């Protein structure tokens, strides 16, 4: 007798090649439109599915997991971050959680450098002038920014993405500094020509550019709070392609508006897509709509990892990208 297929519910539209392969392998329920599921739809999915495939727009909290049916055995997250999933509550219910690490590294690091250049070289201002037809010709003092070669870059979070940012920044001639929960091995430090700071405060106060590349966890929430933001030099630039919750956004807005920080490049925001409206009014801020991983290659590879995690679980083995408490 053929083995019964796993019931899989996908909460958002994924690349067609990923959806098609899922359809071939599982009894999969796909979305017709690319809108987030409502809470009631998520509850229904959790009660009916063996496997749920959520994204960062789905908050899978303890109450939702408590409402899950007995069939639910795996949450195969489409994305590396799992701060929107109560992993501990899932574990207590005997539900595994998997994610898709590694595939976003280069794309997110590229976007970090793009934001850094956009802020320091005032690219959005130049683009706006060209789009509106307001350019009247070259002038010696027009749109003056600053070169990034020789500047000190402080990286908060030296995991895969932080190290990828460091490699790119070194190629631009930047000096690499970092703060991390654990110091890197000497050979990695040497290869990156990176200086380790045990004290985050001491590093922040000395950097020309600060790049946020750490995950959002209870210990990193508002890690860059008002007090720590005030340690930044007035001519410093802050870049965030990680998680918005790491920064006290209201404090950042006040300092940017007052000129206490030179500029910021932001791809993520503390309250998801509901960014502080004042940010849109500031010329020294470059804002993007969470585009760090938005390449065809990354989104397809994320889906492939989801499929591997589900298929490995279906075959009776531990998913290769299983999230365990030690990872959080």
Sine and cosine of phi, psi and omega as CSV:
sin_phi,cos_phi,sin_psi,cos_psi,sin_omega,cos_omega
0.00,0.00,0.75,-0.66,0.01,-1.00
-0.88,0.48,0.57,-0.82,0.02,-1.00
-0.93,0.36,0.69,-0.73,0.02,-1.00
-0.92,0.38,0.71,-0.71,-0.03,-1.00
-0.96,0.29,0.55,-0.83,0.09,-1.00
-0.91,0.42,0.62,-0.78,0.11,-0.99
-1.00,0.03,0.89,-0.46,-0.07,-1.00
-0.85,-0.53,0.77,-0.64,0.06,-1.00
-0.91,-0.41,0.81,-0.59,0.02,-1.00
-0.96,-0.27,0.79,-0.61,-0.15,-0.99
-1.00,0.08,-0.32,0.95,0.00,-1.00
-0.69,-0.72,0.26,-0.97,0.11,-0.99
-0.93,0.36,0.72,-0.69,0.05,-1.00
-0.91,-0.42,0.21,-0.98,0.07,-1.00
-0.78,0.63,0.63,-0.78,-0.11,-0.99
-0.84,0.54,-0.61,0.79,-0.01,-1.00
-0.90,0.44,-0.56,0.83,0.02,-1.00
-0.95,0.31,-0.72,0.69,0.00,-1.00
-0.87,0.49,-0.66,0.75,-0.02,-1.00
-0.90,0.45,-0.68,0.73,0.01,-1.00
-0.92,0.40,-0.62,0.78,0.07,-1.00
-0.87,0.49,-0.65,0.76,-0.01,-1.00
-0.89,0.46,-0.56,0.83,0.01,-1.00
-0.95,0.32,-0.50,0.87,-0.15,-0.99
-0.98,-0.19,-0.52,0.85,-0.17,-0.99
-0.75,-0.66,0.21,-0.98,0.17,-0.99
-1.00,0.06,1.00,0.05,-0.22,-0.98
-0.97,-0.25,0.64,-0.77,0.10,-0.99
-0.96,-0.28,0.89,-0.46,-0.06,-1.00
-0.96,-0.30,0.38,-0.92,0.04,-1.00
-0.99,0.12,0.61,-0.79,0.09,-1.00
-0.99,0.12,-0.52,0.86,0.03,-1.00
-0.81,-0.59,0.30,-0.95,-0.09,-1.00
-0.99,-0.12,0.85,0.52,0.09,-1.00
-0.89,-0.45,0.52,-0.85,0.02,-1.00
-0.89,0.45,0.52,-0.85,0.10,-1.00
-0.93,0.38,0.55,-0.84,0.15,-0.99
-0.96,0.28,0.22,-0.98,0.02,-1.00
-0.88,0.48,-0.64,0.77,0.01,-1.00
-0.91,0.40,-0.60,0.80,0.05,-1.00
-0.92,0.40,-0.62,0.78,0.05,-1.00
-0.90,0.44,-0.67,0.74,0.03,-1.00
-0.87,0.49,-0.70,0.71,0.02,-1.00
-0.87,0.49,-0.66,0.75,0.01,-1.00
-0.90,0.43,-0.69,0.73,-0.01,-1.00
-0.91,0.41,-0.46,0.89,-0.01,-1.00
-0.99,0.13,-0.36,0.93,-0.10,-0.99
-0.96,-0.27,-0.39,0.92,-0.20,-0.98
-0.99,-0.10,0.47,-0.89,0.25,-0.97
-0.99,0.17,-0.56,0.83,-0.06,-1.00
-0.69,-0.72,0.75,-0.67,0.12,-0.99
-0.95,-0.31,0.70,-0.71,0.06,-1.00
-0.91,-0.42,1.00,-0.01,0.01,-1.00
-1.00,-0.05,0.10,-1.00,0.12,-0.99
-0.80,-0.61,-0.02,-1.00,-0.07,-1.00
-0.91,0.41,-0.24,0.97,0.04,-1.00
-0.99,0.13,-0.05,1.00,-0.01,-1.00
-0.96,-0.28,0.87,-0.49,0.05,-1.00
-1.00,-0.02,0.95,-0.31,-0.02,-1.00
-0.98,-0.22,1.00,0.08,-0.09,-1.00
-1.00,-0.04,-0.03,-1.00,-0.07,-1.00
-0.88,0.48,-0.62,0.78,-0.01,-1.00
-0.91,0.41,-0.64,0.77,0.04,-1.00
-0.91,0.42,-0.70,0.72,-0.02,-1.00
-0.90,0.43,-0.59,0.81,0.04,-1.00
-0.90,0.45,-0.46,0.89,-0.01,-1.00
-1.00,0.05,-0.04,1.00,-0.05,-1.00
-0.93,0.38,0.45,-0.89,0.05,-1.00
-0.98,0.18,0.16,-0.99,-0.01,-1.00
-0.93,0.37,-0.32,0.95,-0.03,-1.00
-0.95,0.31,-0.50,0.86,-0.11,-0.99
-0.89,0.45,0.85,-0.53,-0.01,-1.00
-0.80,-0.61,-0.27,0.96,-0.06,-1.00
-0.52,-0.85,0.72,-0.69,0.20,-0.98
-0.94,-0.33,0.96,-0.27,-0.05,-1.00
-0.99,-0.15,1.00,0.02,-0.11,-0.99
-0.92,0.38,0.69,-0.72,0.10,-0.99
-1.00,-0.01,1.00,0.06,-0.06,-1.00
0.52,-0.85,0.34,-0.94,-0.02,-1.00
-0.99,0.13,-0.67,0.74,-0.03,-1.00
-0.96,0.29,0.64,-0.77,0.00,-1.00
-0.80,-0.60,0.39,0.92,-0.01,-1.00
-0.94,0.34,-0.20,0.98,0.06,-1.00
-1.00,0.00,0.03,1.00,-0.01,-1.00
-0.87,-0.50,0.75,-0.67,0.09,-1.00
-0.99,0.17,1.00,0.04,-0.11,-0.99
-0.90,0.44,-0.61,0.79,-0.02,-1.00
-0.91,0.41,-0.67,0.74,0.04,-1.00
-0.89,0.45,-0.63,0.78,0.05,-1.00
-0.89,0.46,-0.70,0.72,0.00,-1.00
-0.87,0.50,-0.66,0.75,0.00,-1.00
-0.90,0.43,-0.46,0.89,0.04,-1.00
-1.00,0.04,-0.01,1.00,-0.03,-1.00
0.98,0.19,0.36,0.93,0.00,-1.00
-0.98,-0.21,0.81,-0.58,0.04,-1.00
-0.98,0.18,0.47,-0.88,0.08,-1.00
-0.81,-0.59,0.78,-0.63,0.05,-1.00
-0.83,-0.56,0.38,-0.93,0.03,-1.00
-0.69,-0.72,-0.22,-0.98,-0.08,-1.00
-0.77,-0.63,0.93,0.36,-0.05,-1.00
-0.97,0.26,0.35,-0.94,0.17,-0.99
1.00,-0.01,-0.60,0.80,-0.13,-0.99
-0.97,0.24,-0.28,0.96,-0.05,-1.00
-1.00,-0.09,-0.06,1.00,-0.19,-0.98
-0.83,0.56,-0.86,0.51,-0.10,-0.99
-0.92,0.39,-0.64,0.77,-0.03,-1.00
-0.91,0.40,-0.66,0.75,0.01,-1.00
-0.94,0.35,-0.61,0.79,0.05,-1.00
-0.91,0.42,-0.63,0.78,0.07,-1.00
-0.87,0.50,-0.69,0.73,-0.02,-1.00
-0.92,0.39,-0.55,0.84,0.07,-1.00
-0.87,0.50,-0.71,0.70,0.01,-1.00
-0.93,0.37,-0.58,0.81,0.03,-1.00
-0.89,0.46,-0.69,0.73,0.03,-1.00
-0.92,0.40,-0.65,0.76,0.01,-1.00
-0.85,0.52,-0.73,0.68,0.01,-1.00
-0.93,0.37,-0.63,0.78,-0.02,-1.00
-0.88,0.47,-0.65,0.76,-0.01,-1.00
-0.96,0.29,-0.76,0.65,-0.11,-0.99
-0.95,0.31,-0.46,0.89,-0.01,-1.00
-0.97,-0.25,0.12,0.99,0.11,-0.99
0.84,0.55,0.66,0.75,-0.06,-1.00
-0.89,0.45,-0.70,0.71,0.01,-1.00
-0.87,0.50,-0.58,0.82,0.02,-1.00
-0.91,0.42,-0.68,0.73,0.04,-1.00
-0.91,0.42,-0.65,0.76,0.02,-1.00
-0.89,0.45,-0.68,0.73,-0.01,-1.00
-0.89,0.46,-0.65,0.76,0.02,-1.00
-0.90,0.45,-0.67,0.75,0.00,-1.00
-0.93,0.37,-0.63,0.78,-0.03,-1.00
-0.93,0.38,-0.53,0.85,-0.03,-1.00
-1.00,-0.05,-0.01,1.00,0.00,-1.00
0.95,0.30,0.42,0.91,-0.06,-1.00
-1.00,-0.05,0.07,1.00,-0.03,-1.00
-0.99,0.13,0.80,-0.60,-0.02,-1.00
-0.94,-0.33,0.27,0.96,0.04,-1.00
0.91,-0.41,0.26,-0.97,-0.06,-1.00
-0.92,0.40,0.59,-0.81,0.08,-1.00
-0.61,-0.79,0.58,-0.82,-0.10,-1.00
-0.86,0.51,-0.46,0.89,-0.07,-1.00
-0.92,-0.40,0.21,0.98,-0.05,-1.00
-0.99,0.12,0.67,-0.75,0.11,-0.99
0.80,0.60,0.66,0.75,-0.01,-1.00
-0.95,0.30,0.81,-0.59,0.09,-1.00
-0.90,-0.44,-0.55,-0.84,0.02,-1.00
-0.62,-0.78,0.53,-0.85,0.04,-1.00
-0.98,0.22,0.48,-0.88,-0.03,-1.00
-0.99,-0.10,-0.31,0.95,0.06,-1.00
-0.86,0.51,0.74,-0.67,-0.01,-1.00
1.00,0.01,-0.22,0.97,0.01,-1.00
-0.98,0.21,0.44,-0.90,0.05,-1.00
-1.00,0.01,0.84,-0.55,0.03,-1.00
-0.96,-0.28,0.87,-0.50,0.10,-0.99
-0.99,-0.15,0.81,-0.58,-0.03,-1.00
-0.94,-0.33,0.87,-0.49,0.03,-1.00
-0.99,-0.11,0.99,-0.17,-0.08,-1.00
0.96,-0.28,0.98,-0.17,-0.11,-0.99
-0.94,-0.34,0.79,0.61,0.13,-0.99
-1.00,0.08,-0.50,-0.86,-0.03,-1.00
-0.84,0.54,-0.75,0.66,-0.08,-1.00
-0.95,0.32,-0.68,0.73,0.03,-1.00
-0.84,0.54,-0.67,0.74,0.02,-1.00
-0.93,0.37,-0.59,0.81,0.05,-1.00
-0.91,0.40,-0.61,0.79,0.09,-1.00
-0.89,0.45,-0.68,0.73,-0.01,-1.00
-0.86,0.50,-0.68,0.73,0.01,-1.00
-0.89,0.47,-0.68,0.74,0.01,-1.00
-0.92,0.38,-0.68,0.74,-0.03,-1.00
-0.91,0.41,-0.57,0.82,0.05,-1.00
-0.88,0.48,-0.62,0.79,0.00,-1.00
-0.91,0.42,-0.41,0.91,0.06,-1.00
-1.00,0.02,0.05,1.00,0.05,-1.00
1.00,0.09,0.31,0.95,0.01,-1.00
-1.00,0.10,0.42,-0.91,0.07,-1.00
-1.00,-0.07,0.79,-0.62,-0.18,-0.98
-0.99,-0.15,0.80,-0.60,0.11,-0.99
-0.77,-0.63,0.42,-0.91,0.00,-1.00
-0.42,-0.91,0.42,-0.91,0.16,-0.99
-0.80,-0.60,0.70,-0.71,-0.06,-1.00
-0.51,-0.86,0.35,-0.94,0.07,-1.00
-0.86,0.52,-0.62,0.78,0.02,-1.00
-0.79,-0.61,0.64,-0.77,0.03,-1.00
-0.94,0.35,0.61,-0.80,0.03,-1.00
-0.93,0.36,0.36,-0.93,0.08,-1.00
-0.90,0.44,0.52,-0.85,-0.06,-1.00
-0.81,0.58,-0.60,0.80,-0.03,-1.00
-0.93,0.37,-0.54,0.84,0.05,-1.00
-0.95,0.30,-0.69,0.72,0.07,-1.00
-0.83,0.55,-0.70,0.71,-0.02,-1.00
-0.90,0.44,-0.67,0.74,-0.02,-1.00
-0.91,0.42,-0.58,0.82,-0.01,-1.00
-1.00,0.00,-0.13,0.99,-0.10,-0.99
0.78,0.62,0.75,0.66,-0.13,-0.99
-0.96,-0.27,0.64,-0.77,0.05,-1.00
-0.98,-0.22,0.80,-0.60,-0.04,-1.00
-1.00,-0.02,0.69,-0.73,0.10,-1.00
-0.88,-0.48,0.88,-0.47,0.09,-1.00
-0.94,0.34,-0.55,0.83,0.01,-1.00
-1.00,-0.09,0.90,-0.43,0.05,-1.00
-0.90,0.44,-0.66,0.75,0.00,-1.00
-0.84,0.54,-0.73,0.69,-0.03,-1.00
-0.89,0.45,-0.63,0.77,0.02,-1.00
-0.92,0.38,-0.75,0.66,-0.06,-1.00
-0.83,0.56,-0.64,0.77,-0.08,-1.00
-0.94,0.35,-0.25,0.97,-0.11,-0.99
-0.92,-0.39,-0.04,1.00,-0.12,-0.99
-1.00,-0.02,0.50,-0.87,0.13,-0.99
-1.00,0.04,-0.55,0.84,0.04,-1.00
-0.71,-0.70,0.69,-0.72,0.08,-1.00
-0.87,-0.49,0.83,-0.55,0.01,-1.00
-0.94,-0.35,0.83,-0.56,0.02,-1.00
-1.00,0.00,0.89,-0.45,-0.03,-1.00
-0.68,-0.73,0.51,0.86,0.02,-1.00
-0.95,-0.32,0.41,-0.91,0.01,-1.00
-0.97,0.26,0.26,-0.97,0.11,-0.99
-1.00,0.00,0.89,-0.45,0.09,-1.00
-0.71,-0.70,0.15,-0.99,0.07,-1.00
-0.81,0.58,-0.54,0.84,-0.03,-1.00
-0.99,0.16,-0.29,0.96,0.01,-1.00
-0.96,-0.26,-0.04,1.00,0.03,-1.00
-0.88,0.48,0.81,-0.58,-0.04,-1.00
0.79,0.62,0.57,0.82,0.10,-0.99
-0.84,0.54,-0.61,0.79,0.14,-0.99
-1.00,-0.08,0.98,0.19,0.01,-1.00
-1.00,0.06,-0.06,-1.00,-0.06,-1.00
-0.87,0.50,-0.67,0.74,-0.01,-1.00
-0.88,0.47,-0.69,0.72,-0.05,-1.00
-0.96,0.28,-0.59,0.81,0.06,-1.00
-0.87,0.49,-0.56,0.83,0.00,-1.00
-0.93,0.37,-0.26,0.97,0.06,-1.00
-0.97,0.25,-0.35,0.94,0.00,-1.00
-0.89,0.45,0.56,-0.83,0.07,-1.00
-0.93,0.36,0.50,-0.87,-0.01,-1.00
-0.86,0.51,-0.43,0.90,0.01,-1.00
-0.99,-0.14,0.25,0.97,-0.01,-1.00
-0.99,0.14,0.39,-0.92,0.03,-1.00
-0.85,-0.53,0.65,-0.76,0.01,-1.00
-0.90,-0.43,0.73,-0.69,0.01,-1.00
-0.84,-0.55,0.73,-0.68,0.03,-1.00
-0.73,-0.68,0.93,-0.36,0.11,-0.99
-0.87,-0.49,0.33,0.94,-0.08,-1.00
-0.97,-0.23,-1.00,-0.03,0.02,-1.00
-0.66,-0.75,0.70,-0.71,-0.06,-1.00
-0.91,0.41,-0.47,0.88,-0.06,-1.00
-0.93,0.38,-0.25,0.97,0.00,-1.00
-0.93,0.36,-0.40,0.92,-0.04,-1.00
-0.93,-0.37,0.66,-0.75,0.17,-0.98
-0.96,0.28,0.99,-0.16,-0.16,-0.99
-0.90,0.43,-0.63,0.78,0.01,-1.00
-0.90,0.44,-0.65,0.76,0.04,-1.00
-0.91,0.42,-0.65,0.76,0.02,-1.00
-0.88,0.47,-0.69,0.73,0.01,-1.00
-0.87,0.50,-0.72,0.70,-0.01,-1.00
-0.86,0.51,-0.67,0.75,-0.05,-1.00
-0.96,0.29,-0.62,0.79,0.06,-1.00
-0.90,0.43,-0.68,0.73,-0.01,-1.00
-0.91,0.41,-0.56,0.83,-0.02,-1.00
-1.00,0.08,-0.04,1.00,-0.02,-1.00
0.97,0.24,0.30,0.96,0.00,-1.00
-0.99,0.14,-0.23,0.97,0.17,-0.99
-0.75,-0.67,0.67,-0.74,-0.12,-0.99
-0.93,0.38,-0.61,0.79,-0.05,-1.00
-0.07,-1.00,0.17,-0.99,0.01,-1.00
-0.54,-0.84,0.58,-0.82,0.13,-0.99
-0.87,-0.50,0.90,-0.44,-0.16,-0.99
-0.83,-0.56,0.78,-0.62,0.10,-0.99
-0.93,-0.37,-0.16,0.99,-0.03,-1.00
-0.66,-0.75,0.37,-0.93,-0.12,-0.99
-0.65,-0.76,0.42,-0.91,-0.12,-0.99
-0.87,0.49,-0.58,0.82,-0.04,-1.00
-0.92,-0.40,0.71,0.71,0.03,-1.00
0.92,0.40,-0.78,-0.63,-0.02,-1.00
-0.98,0.18,-0.11,0.99,-0.02,-1.00
-1.00,0.00,0.95,0.32,-0.03,-1.00
-0.97,0.26,0.46,-0.89,0.06,-1.00
-0.83,0.55,0.85,-0.52,-0.08,-1.00
-0.88,0.48,-0.41,0.91,0.01,-1.00
-0.90,0.44,-0.50,0.87,0.00,-1.00
-0.84,0.54,-0.60,0.80,-0.04,-1.00
-0.93,0.37,-0.33,0.94,-0.05,-1.00
-1.00,0.00,-0.20,0.98,-0.13,-0.99
-1.00,-0.06,0.81,-0.59,-0.01,-1.00
-0.95,0.31,-0.33,0.94,-0.02,-1.00
-1.00,-0.04,0.29,0.96,0.02,-1.00
-0.83,-0.56,0.75,-0.66,0.13,-0.99
-0.95,-0.32,0.85,-0.53,-0.06,-1.00
-0.91,-0.42,0.71,-0.71,0.09,-1.00
-0.79,-0.61,0.44,-0.90,-0.06,-1.00
-1.00,0.00,0.90,0.43,0.04,-1.00
0.77,0.64,0.87,0.49,-0.07,-1.00
-0.98,-0.20,0.10,0.99,-0.12,-0.99
-0.80,0.60,-0.64,0.77,-0.03,-1.00
-0.97,-0.25,0.22,0.98,-0.14,-0.99
-0.99,0.13,0.93,0.36,0.20,-0.98
-0.82,-0.57,0.45,-0.89,0.03,-1.00
-0.85,0.53,-0.65,0.76,-0.06,-1.00
-0.90,0.43,-0.73,0.68,-0.05,-1.00
-0.90,0.43,-0.72,0.70,-0.07,-1.00
-0.92,0.39,-0.55,0.84,0.07,-1.00
-0.94,0.33,-0.68,0.73,0.01,-1.00
-0.91,0.42,-0.57,0.82,0.09,-1.00
-0.87,0.50,-0.72,0.70,0.01,-1.00
-0.89,0.45,-0.62,0.79,0.03,-1.00
-0.89,0.45,-0.61,0.79,0.04,-1.00
-0.92,0.39,-0.64,0.77,0.06,-1.00
-0.85,0.53,-0.72,0.69,-0.02,-1.00
-0.88,0.47,-0.68,0.73,0.02,-1.00
-0.89,0.46,-0.67,0.74,0.03,-1.00
-0.88,0.48,-0.69,0.72,-0.01,-1.00
-0.93,0.37,-0.72,0.69,-0.04,-1.00
-0.90,0.44,-0.65,0.76,0.02,-1.00
-0.90,0.44,-0.67,0.74,0.06,-1.00
-0.88,0.47,-0.68,0.73,-0.01,-1.00
-0.89,0.46,-0.49,0.87,0.02,-1.00
-0.99,0.11,0.05,1.00,0.08,-1.00
1.00,0.00,0.29,0.96,-0.04,-1.00
-0.88,-0.47,0.21,-0.98,0.03,-1.00
-0.95,0.31,0.80,-0.60,0.05,-1.00
-0.83,0.55,0.69,-0.72,-0.06,-1.00
-0.89,0.46,-0.43,0.90,-0.03,-1.00
-0.93,-0.37,0.66,0.75,0.01,-1.00
-0.91,0.41,0.74,-0.67,0.05,-1.00
-1.00,0.01,0.81,-0.59,0.02,-1.00
-0.85,-0.53,0.38,-0.93,-0.06,-1.00
-0.80,0.60,-0.54,0.84,-0.02,-1.00
-0.90,0.44,-0.37,0.93,-0.02,-1.00
-0.99,0.16,-0.29,0.96,-0.16,-0.99
-1.00,0.06,0.00,0.00,0.00,0.00
